Amino acid sequence: MEEKVLAMESQAEALNQLTTDDLEGKFSLLESSSVDDDLASLKKELSGSALKGNLPPGRTTVSGTNAASPYQDTAIERELDELRSKVKDL
């Protein structure tokens, strides 16, 4: 009977050790993590991607004006120019 009790106690202790949170292990994982390095690389990537003064992709400047043109279609550009000239005449 005593052997059964000792076996059950040792089994319970082993299960307890396996199921408890290992705080030291978690802290060591956090310390070894390169979160700060990842953050620094992301900041560097973001700061270099958008240069100040550059237009976003897909926009060009129209010759003769400094306005940005979101359209590449010449028919649309002509129609817009006609509308602009009509507005100026008013």
C-alpha positions in Angstrom: 0.0 0.0 0.0 2.8 2.4 0.9 4.4 1.7 -2.5 1.2 2.6 -4.3 1.0 5.9 -2.4 4.7 6.7 -3.2 4.1 5.9 -6.9 1.0 8.0 -7.0 2.8 10.9 -5.3 5.8 10.7 -7.6 3.5 10.5 -10.6 1.5 13.6 -9.4 4.8 15.5 -8.8 6.0 14.6 -12.3 2.8 15.8 -13.8 2.9 19.0 -11.8 6.4 19.7 -13.1 5.3 19.1 -16.7 2.2 21.3 -16.5 3.4 24.3 -14.5 4.5 27.4 -16.4 8.3 27.7 -16.6 8.7 31.5 -16.1 12.4 31.3 -16.3 12.2 29.6 -19.6 9.7 32.2 -20.9 11.9 35.1 -19.8 15.0 33.6 -21.4 13.0 33.3 -24.6 12.0 36.9 -24.4 15.6 38.0 -23.7 17.0 36.0 -26.6 14.3 37.4 -28.9 15.4 39.9 -31.5 12.3 42.1 -31.2 14.4 45.3 -30.9 16.4 44.3 -34.0 13.2 43.6 -35.9 11.8 46.9 -34.9 14.9 48.8 -36.0 15.0 47.0 -39.3 11.3 47.8 -40.0 11.9 51.5 -39.1 14.9 51.6 -41.5 12.8 49.9 -44.2 10.0 52.4 -43.8 12.2 55.5 -43.7 14.0 54.5 -46.9 11.0 53.5 -48.9 9.2 56.9 -49.1 11.5 59.6 -50.2 10.2 63.1 -49.6 9.3 65.1 -52.7 8.7 62.0 -55.0 5.3 61.3 -56.4 3.7 58.0 -55.7 4.0 55.4 -58.4 1.7 55.9 -61.4 1.7 59.7 -61.3 3.7 61.9 -63.7 4.0 65.6 -64.3 2.3 67.1 -67.3 4.7 68.9 -69.6 4.3 72.7 -69.4 2.6 72.5 -65.9 3.7 71.5 -62.5 0.5 69.7 -61.7 0.5 65.9 -61.2 -1.5 63.9 -63.7 -3.1 60.7 -62.4 -4.2 59.7 -65.9 -2.0 58.4 -68.7 -4.8 58.4 -71.3 -4.3 61.3 -73.8 -8.1 61.5 -74.6 -8.8 62.1 -71.0 -6.0 64.6 -70.7 -7.4 66.6 -73.7 -10.9 66.6 -72.2 -9.5 67.8 -68.9 -7.6 70.5 -70.6 -10.7 71.7 -72.4 -12.6 71.8 -69.2 -9.8 73.7 -67.5 -9.8 76.3 -70.3 -13.6 76.7 -70.1 -13.4 77.3 -66.3 -10.7 79.9 -66.9 -12.8 81.7 -69.4 -15.7 82.0 -66.9 
